[in-house]
Amino acid sequence: MIQTNSKRAWWLAARPKTLTGAMAPVMVALSAAWKDLNAGGNAFMWTPALLCLLFALLMQIDANFVNDYFDFKKGRDDRETRLGPPRACSEGWITPKAMKIGIGITTALACLTGLPLVLWGGWWLVAIGVACVLFCFLYTTLLASLGLGDLLVLVFFGLVPVCATYFIQTGEVTLPVLLLSIGMGLATDCLLVVNNYRDREQDRVAGKRTIVVLFGGRFAEWFYMLLGFLAVVLPLFATCYSSLNSNKYFSLLTLIPLLYLIPHTLTWLRMKRLHSGRHLNAVLGQTAANIFLYALLESLSLLIT
């Protein structure tokens, strides 16, 4: 039995299993920055690196709280029909009033954590921070129901965290880093595809127009596979191009991220086999693990080559 508004209740409401997804793009960006700074004889800056990581974690927790609260208010988290993991407000772990306070606190902490980054990246980062907070609310309240969830994942789990983190360290964004950010966003979108694939019938009844609802389950299955393939190929293309363009030796260690396609394909096959129902929660967990593995492999490839 979980006591209402207890520390354990808040821990579960923060959805700790999702936090690796927030860490992954920052980790990849910092690995790319470490490699390029060392190649140019420049120092890696630890303070902004830690602030970027903390900001990403706080924004993920904030997004989880916002999602929990507004889905509860809209009646989307009915305990009888919900296929996904239990949610704090609907289960009574956190009261709606307390969740609103929690959202305010995590939003404020994220802003206070991100604000000092202007010392290294410039005041334009304030606009990025405002966009992160704004779309954190708009995703659950509006945009996810309009089929824009996948685009937001690409932007806010790929382009924004990778490019902004790398820029703070180096003062620029290169083509390889841009493609790496897109790859990270595509890999992370696999998580949303599985989630919407599992909930497609409930979403259709509720009028929630996700890509899966719009184009069907069969499309979602192949879309999932394509996302993982492109996530690996795009950064690899950038690396090959850079090697050829600079007449540098191409190391086979650059191909390490291709290993990601093994668990990704196995998870895709399991997704197709299960097809529907609560059993797809296991596929959701495997996909989350695959995303973190993707980030580890990309980081390893960057650091050792």
N, C-alpha and C positions, 0 to 999 in steps of 0.2 A: 504494500500500500504506500503510495507516494503522498506525502503531506503537502497540502496546498501552499503554494508560494515558498516552498522550502528550497534550500540550496540544490538539492537533487532535482527538484522540479525545474529550476532555472537552467541547470546543466542540460537536462533533456530537451528543454525548449530551445536551447542554443544549437541543437542538432550537431554534436561534435563530429559525427562522421562526415559532415559536409565541409568541415574546415580545411581539409586537405585540398579541396577544390579551390579554395581561396588562396592557399599557400603556393599552389603549383605554378601559376603564371609569374608570380614574383620570384620564385626560385629559378625559373628558366631565364628570366630577364637578368637576374643578378649573376648567373653563370656566364651569360653572354657578355655582360659588362666586365666581369672579372677577367675573362679571356682577352678581350680587346684592350682593356686598360693595361694589363701586363705586357701585351705585345707592343704597346706604345710607350712603355716605361712609366706609366702613371699609376698613382695609388688608388686602391679601392677604398671607398668611404663607408665605414661600418654603421655610423649613426643614421644616415638617411636610409640605408638598407634595412635596418631594424624598424624604422618608422614606417617604411613602405609595407613591410610584412605585418606590422601591428594594425595599420590602417585597413589592410585587406581583410584581416581576421575580424576586426570590429564591424566592418561593413557587411560581411557575410552573416555575422550574428544578428545584426540589425535587420538585414533582409529576411532572415528566418523568423524573427519576431513579428515583423510587418506582415509576412505571409500568413503566419499562424493567426494573428489577430483579425485581419480582414477576411480571410477565408472563413473563420468562425462567424463573423458578423454577417457574412453573405450566405451562411448555411451550407457551405461546400464541404465541411468536415463532419458530416453526419456519421456517427459511430457505426451505424448499421450498414451503410452502403459504401463507406470509404474503403478503398483497396490498399492505399499506402499505409506507411507506419502511422501510429497514433500521434495526434497533435495536442499540445499542452492545454490550450483553451478548451477545446472540445472534450478533453478527458477530465477537465476540472483541476489539472495540476497547477495552472496559473489562472487567476481571475482576470477577466477582461480589463478591469481598472488597473490592476498591477501590470498587465502586459503593456498598456499604454504608457505607463511610467517607465517601464523597461525600454520601450522603443525610444522615448525621449532621452534616457540616459546613454544608451549605446550610440545614438545619433550624435549627441554632444561629445562623447568620448572620441568617436571617429573623427569629428571635425577638429577637435583639439590635438589629436595625434597627427592629422594630415597637414595642419596649418604650418608647422615649422619647416615642412619640405620646400616652401617657397624660398628659403634661404639658399637652397642648392639648385632648384629648378626654375625659379621665377614666379611672378604673381599669376601667370596664366594657369598655374596649377589650382588656383582657387576656383576657376571655372570648371575644371575637371572634377574637383571635389563636390561642387554644387550639383553637377550633373549626376555624379554617383548617388548622392542622397536623393535627388529628385526622382531618378528612374528606379531607385530602390522602392519607392512608394508607388510609382506609376505602373511598375511591372505587375504587381498583384492586383491593384485596384482597377486597371484598365487594359494595359497593353498585352498581357498574356492572353486575354480573351479575344484579341484581334489578330492572332496569328503572328505576332511580332516577337514572341519570346525567344525564338532561335536567333534572330538578329541581335537582340539585346545581350544574349549570352556571348555571341561573337565579339561584340563591342566591349562589354564590361568584364568578361573573363578572358579576353584575348588582347585586342588592340590597346585598350586603355591601360591595364596593369603592366603589360609587358613593355610597351613603348614608353610609358611615363616613367617606369622604374629605371629602364635603360637610359633614358634621357637625363634623369636626375644624376646618374653616375657619370655619364660621358658627355652630355651637352649636345647630343645628336641622336638621330634615328636612322639607321642604315637599312638598305633593302633586305639583307638577310634577317635583321631583327623584325622588320615589318612582316615578312612572310612567316617568321617564327611565331609572331603574335597571332596571326591568322590561324596557323596550325594549332596553337594552344586553344584558341576559341572554338575551333571545329571539334577538337577532341572533347572539350568540355560539353559541347552541345549534345554529344551522345547521351549524356545523363538526362537532359531534358526530353530527348526523343523517347527514351525508354519510359520515363515518367508519363508522358502524354500517350504513349502506345498502350500502357497499362490502363489508363483512365479514359480511353477514347470513347467508350460507350456512355459513361457518366458525363463526360464533357459535352458530348453531342446532345444529350437530354437537357443539360444545363445551359446550352447555347454558347458554350465556350469554344471559340473557333481557333483551335490550335492547328498547326500544319498537318498533324495526324488526322484530325477530324476533317480537314478540308480535302486531303488527298488519299486518305485511307490507310489501313494497316499494312498492306503489302508495300506501298510506297515507303512507309516508315521503316520497314525492315531493311530495304535496300539503301535508303537514305542513311541509316545508322552505319552500315558497312562502308558507304562512300565517304562519310565524314572521317572515319578512322584512317582510311587510305589517304585522303587528301592531307590530313593532319601530319602524316609522315612525309609525304612526297614534296609538299611545298617547301618546308625548311631544307630538305635534302637538295632540292633544285637550286635554292639560293646558295648553299654551300658549294655545290659543284660549279656554279657560275662564278662565284668569288675566286675559287681556286684557279679556274681557267683564265679569268680576267687578269689575275695578278701573277700568273705563271708560277704559282706555288704548287708544291707536291700535294696530291690528293691522298689522304690517308683512308684506309679501309675502316678505321675506327669511326669514321663519320657515319658509317652505315648502321651503327649500333641501334639507333631508334627504330629500325625495321623490325627489331624483335618485338616491338609493341603489337605488331599485326598478328602475332600468334595468339595471345590472350584475347585480343579484340575479335578475331574471327571465331574463336571458341565461344565467346560470350554471345556473339551474333547468332551462332547456330543454336545456342540454348534459348535465346530470345524467340527465334522462329519456332522452335519445338514447343515451348510453353504457350506461346501465342496470346494468352489472356489470363486474367485472374491475379490473385494475390501472390502466386508463385513467382511472378515477375519482379517482386521485391528483391529476390535473390539476384536477379540479373542487374537490378539497379545497384546493389552493393558491389557486384563484380565490376560494373562499369566505373563506379567511383574509384575502385582500386586500380583499374586500368588507366584512368586519367592520371593518377599520381605516378604510376609506373612510366607513363609517357613522359611526364615532366622529369622524372629521374633519369631516364635514358637520354633525353635531349640534353639535360644538364651535364651528364657524364660525357656525352659525345663532345660537347663544347669544351669542357675542362681538360680532357686528356688529348685533344687534338690541337 
